[in-house]
Amino acid sequence: MHSIIKSIQNEDSVNHIHIVSLGDRALLVDWGGGIERNTHEQIRAFCLQLERADISGIIELIPSYTTVTVVYDPMELRDPATGACCYHRDGQLTSSPFELLKGIIEGMHNSLDPKVETITANIVDIPVCYGGEFGPDLQEVAEHTGLSSQEVIKLHCGQSYLVYMVGFAPGFPYLGGMSERLSVPRRSSPRTAITPGSVGIGGSQTGVYPLATPGGWQLIGRTPRKLFRPHHAEPSLLKMGDIVRFYPIEPEQFAEWKEDEQ
């Protein structure tokens, strides 16, 4: 893994956001729209800004393609401007924690610099053994796209992929940037258990299954790298904003990698 300096460009304007309550301990910030690079960059800039603000009471940020879920402790939430909380010492509510946090977020969002913020993006190279027992659907993908198996592999390895979000299962990356020529429908009958490390294509997306989970994506290969390491300080190998590059390896190399990952 290595890093590059990358610029977040919010273009000429910042998208309007919609904020809704998700109960008494979370809210959802919604940018709307679909899977777009500009929206992703605004979401990442927003998360960075909120993390740097270090607001008392915010527990976790959960970003997705077009939303961020903000988990908070209503008893600990405080106005960063005044230090005031939403409860008296006797536990009586004096103001709405949701409305307080909503106002804070709206103010921060409105102050987002529509120019450029420079950040560090990690580049993660992932080895993949394609086809055969490692990628049982490779030939089917080739037939559906009108390509040869080798052309599928070359196209899949020829792109750099942006991690838009991590979800579905611990450590599962949703990657953008795949060639449209590789777009294939999901399987009509999902598998009940997929081998960890399996690399799949579903629609216009590609991703890696970190755990043995059910799934309906077309499997074209498998990586020996562990994407979810529960005993590490950062369990997920990948995070939002990382850049992924795949490269092909042979079965013998897969076995060697597997030993090193133990």
C-alpha positions as CSV (number, residue, x, y, z in Angstrom):
1,M,0.0,0.0,0.0
2,H,1.2,3.5,-0.8
3,S,-0.2,7.0,-0.9
4,I,-0.7,9.8,-3.3
5,I,-1.7,13.4,-2.8
6,K,-5.2,13.9,-4.2
7,S,-7.4,16.9,-4.5
8,I,-11.1,16.9,-3.6
9,Q,-12.8,19.3,-6.0
10,N,-16.3,20.3,-5.2
11,E,-16.7,22.0,-8.5
12,D,-18.7,25.3,-8.6
13,S,-21.3,24.6,-6.0
14,V,-22.1,22.3,-3.1
15,N,-25.1,20.0,-3.4
16,H,-28.1,20.7,-1.3
17,I,-28.5,18.2,1.6
18,H,-31.6,16.8,3.3
19,I,-31.3,15.8,7.0
20,V,-33.8,13.4,8.6
21,S,-33.9,11.8,12.1
22,L,-33.2,8.0,12.5
23,G,-34.5,7.8,16.0
24,D,-33.0,9.4,19.1
25,R,-29.4,8.5,18.4
26,A,-28.7,8.9,14.7
27,L,-29.6,11.1,11.8
28,L,-29.2,10.8,8.0
29,V,-27.6,13.4,5.8
30,D,-28.7,12.9,2.2
31,W,-27.1,14.4,-0.9
32,G,-29.6,12.8,-3.3
33,G,-28.8,11.7,-6.8
34,G,-27.0,8.6,-7.9
35,I,-23.5,7.2,-7.9
36,E,-21.4,10.3,-8.9
37,R,-17.8,11.2,-8.3
38,N,-18.6,14.8,-7.3
39,T,-21.1,13.6,-4.7
40,H,-18.6,11.2,-3.3
41,E,-16.0,13.9,-3.0
42,Q,-18.4,16.2,-1.2
43,I,-19.3,13.4,1.2
44,R,-15.7,12.7,1.9
45,A,-14.9,16.4,2.4
46,F,-17.9,16.7,4.7
47,C,-16.8,13.6,6.8
48,L,-13.3,15.0,7.1
49,Q,-14.6,18.4,8.2
50,L,-16.9,16.8,10.8
51,E,-14.1,14.6,12.2
52,R,-11.8,17.6,12.5
53,A,-14.5,19.5,14.3
54,D,-14.3,16.9,17.1
55,I,-17.8,17.6,18.3
56,S,-18.6,16.1,21.7
57,G,-21.3,13.4,21.4
58,I,-20.7,12.3,17.9
59,I,-19.9,8.6,17.9
60,E,-19.6,7.4,14.3
61,L,-19.9,8.5,10.7
62,I,-21.2,5.9,8.2
63,P,-20.9,7.1,4.6
64,S,-22.5,5.5,1.6
65,Y,-22.9,6.5,-2.1
66,T,-25.2,9.5,-1.4
67,T,-25.7,9.7,2.4
68,V,-23.9,9.8,5.7
69,T,-25.4,8.4,8.9
70,V,-24.3,10.3,11.9
71,V,-24.5,8.3,15.2
72,Y,-24.5,10.3,18.4
73,D,-25.0,10.2,22.1
74,P,-27.8,12.7,22.9
75,M,-26.6,13.0,26.5
76,E,-23.1,14.0,25.5
77,L,-23.9,16.2,22.5
78,R,-22.9,19.8,22.9
79,D,-23.1,23.0,20.9
80,P,-19.5,23.7,19.8
81,A,-20.1,27.4,19.9
82,T,-21.5,27.7,23.5
83,G,-20.6,24.3,25.1
84,A,-24.3,23.9,26.0
85,C,-25.8,20.5,26.1
86,C,-29.5,19.5,25.6
87,Y,-30.2,18.3,29.2
88,H,-30.3,19.8,32.7
89,R,-28.4,17.9,35.4
90,D,-31.7,16.4,36.5
91,G,-32.0,14.7,33.1
92,Q,-34.7,17.0,31.8
93,L,-34.6,17.8,28.1
94,T,-34.0,21.5,27.3
95,S,-33.7,21.3,23.6
96,S,-33.8,18.7,20.8
97,P,-30.5,16.9,20.2
98,F,-31.5,16.2,16.7
99,E,-32.3,19.9,16.0
100,L,-29.0,20.9,17.6
101,L,-26.9,18.5,15.5
102,K,-29.0,19.3,12.4
103,G,-28.2,23.0,12.8
104,I,-24.5,22.3,13.4
105,I,-24.3,20.1,10.3
106,E,-26.2,22.6,8.1
107,G,-23.8,25.3,9.2
108,M,-20.7,23.3,8.5
109,H,-22.1,22.1,5.1
110,N,-22.9,25.7,4.0
111,S,-19.3,26.6,4.8
112,L,-17.7,23.8,2.8
113,D,-15.1,25.3,0.5
114,P,-16.3,24.8,-3.0
115,K,-12.7,25.0,-4.2
116,V,-10.0,22.4,-3.5
117,E,-9.0,20.5,-0.4
118,T,-5.8,18.4,-0.6
119,I,-5.9,15.0,1.1
120,T,-4.0,11.7,1.0
121,A,-5.4,8.8,-0.9
122,N,-4.1,5.3,-0.3
123,I,-3.4,3.1,-3.4
124,V,-3.9,-0.6,-2.6
125,D,-2.7,-3.2,-5.1
126,I,-4.7,-6.4,-4.9
127,P,-3.5,-9.7,-6.5
128,V,-6.2,-11.8,-8.1
129,C,-6.1,-15.4,-9.5
130,Y,-8.7,-15.3,-12.3
131,G,-10.9,-18.1,-13.6
132,G,-11.0,-21.8,-12.9
133,E,-12.0,-22.7,-9.3
134,F,-11.1,-19.2,-8.3
135,G,-13.5,-17.5,-10.7
136,P,-16.2,-19.9,-11.7
137,D,-18.2,-17.2,-13.6
138,L,-15.4,-15.8,-15.7
139,Q,-16.3,-17.7,-18.8
140,E,-20.0,-16.7,-18.4
141,V,-19.0,-13.1,-18.1
142,A,-16.9,-13.4,-21.2
143,E,-19.7,-14.8,-23.2
144,H,-22.2,-12.2,-22.0
145,T,-19.9,-9.3,-22.9
146,G,-18.6,-10.8,-26.2
147,L,-15.1,-10.8,-24.9
148,S,-12.5,-13.5,-24.4
149,S,-11.6,-14.5,-20.8
150,Q,-8.2,-12.9,-21.3
151,E,-9.8,-9.7,-22.5
152,V,-12.1,-9.6,-19.4
153,I,-9.0,-10.0,-17.1
154,K,-7.1,-7.3,-19.0
155,L,-10.0,-4.9,-18.8
156,H,-10.6,-5.6,-15.1
157,C,-6.9,-5.1,-14.3
158,G,-6.6,-2.1,-16.5
159,Q,-8.6,0.3,-14.3
160,S,-8.0,2.1,-11.1
161,Y,-11.1,1.8,-8.8
162,L,-12.3,4.3,-6.3
163,V,-13.7,2.9,-3.0
164,Y,-17.1,4.7,-2.7
165,M,-18.0,3.0,0.5
166,V,-17.6,-0.1,2.6
167,G,-20.7,-2.1,3.6
168,F,-23.0,-5.0,3.1
169,A,-20.5,-7.1,5.0
170,P,-17.5,-6.0,7.1
171,G,-14.8,-4.9,4.8
172,F,-16.8,-5.2,1.6
173,P,-15.7,-2.4,-0.8
174,Y,-18.0,-0.9,-3.4
175,L,-15.8,0.1,-6.2
176,G,-16.4,2.6,-9.0
177,G,-14.5,3.0,-12.3
178,M,-15.1,-0.4,-13.9
179,S,-15.3,-0.4,-17.7
180,E,-18.8,-0.5,-19.0
181,R,-17.8,-3.3,-21.3
182,L,-17.6,-5.6,-18.2
183,S,-21.1,-4.7,-17.0
184,V,-23.2,-7.9,-16.5
185,P,-26.4,-8.7,-14.5
186,R,-26.3,-10.4,-11.2
187,R,-26.9,-14.1,-11.0
188,S,-30.6,-15.1,-11.1
189,S,-30.0,-17.4,-8.2
190,P,-27.5,-16.1,-5.6
191,R,-25.0,-18.4,-4.0
192,T,-25.7,-19.2,-0.3
193,A,-22.0,-18.9,0.6
194,I,-19.1,-17.3,-1.3
195,T,-15.5,-18.1,-0.5
196,P,-13.7,-15.1,1.2
197,G,-11.6,-13.1,-1.2
198,S,-13.8,-13.8,-4.2
199,V,-13.8,-10.9,-6.8
200,G,-17.2,-10.3,-8.4
201,I,-19.0,-8.1,-10.9
202,G,-22.6,-7.0,-10.3
203,G,-24.1,-4.7,-12.8
204,S,-21.7,-1.8,-13.3
205,Q,-19.8,-2.5,-10.1
206,T,-17.0,-4.7,-9.0
207,G,-16.1,-5.7,-5.5
208,V,-14.4,-8.3,-3.2
209,Y,-16.2,-10.5,-0.7
210,P,-14.1,-10.4,2.5
211,L,-16.1,-13.1,4.3
212,A,-18.1,-16.2,3.6
213,T,-21.5,-14.6,2.9
214,P,-24.4,-15.1,0.5
215,G,-24.1,-13.1,-2.8
216,G,-25.4,-12.8,-6.3
217,W,-22.4,-11.2,-8.1
218,Q,-20.6,-13.0,-10.9
219,L,-17.3,-14.4,-9.6
220,I,-14.4,-13.9,-11.9
221,G,-11.4,-14.5,-9.5
222,R,-10.2,-14.6,-6.0
223,T,-7.5,-12.7,-4.0
224,P,-5.4,-14.2,-1.2
225,R,-5.3,-10.8,0.6
226,K,-7.5,-10.5,3.7
227,L,-9.8,-7.5,3.4
228,F,-11.2,-7.8,6.9
229,R,-8.8,-8.3,9.8
230,P,-10.9,-8.2,13.0
231,H,-7.8,-8.1,15.3
232,H,-6.2,-5.1,13.6
233,A,-6.5,-1.6,14.8
234,E,-8.2,-0.8,11.4
235,P,-10.0,-4.1,10.7
236,S,-11.0,-3.1,7.1
237,L,-8.1,-3.1,4.6
238,L,-9.9,-0.6,2.5
239,K,-11.8,2.6,3.4
240,M,-13.8,5.2,1.5
241,G,-11.6,7.2,-0.8
242,D,-8.9,4.6,-1.3
243,I,-7.8,3.6,-4.9
244,V,-7.7,-0.1,-5.7
245,R,-5.7,-1.7,-8.5
246,F,-6.0,-5.4,-9.4
247,Y,-3.3,-7.4,-11.0
248,P,-3.3,-11.1,-12.1
249,I,-1.4,-13.9,-10.4
250,E,-1.0,-17.7,-11.0
251,P,-2.4,-20.4,-8.6
252,E,1.2,-21.0,-7.3
253,Q,1.5,-17.4,-6.4
254,F,-1.9,-17.5,-4.8
255,A,-0.8,-20.3,-2.4
256,E,2.4,-18.3,-1.5
257,W,0.4,-15.2,-0.8
258,K,-2.1,-17.2,1.3
259,E,0.7,-18.5,3.5
260,D,2.1,-14.9,4.0
261,E,-1.4,-13.7,5.0
262,Q,-1.8,-16.3,7.8
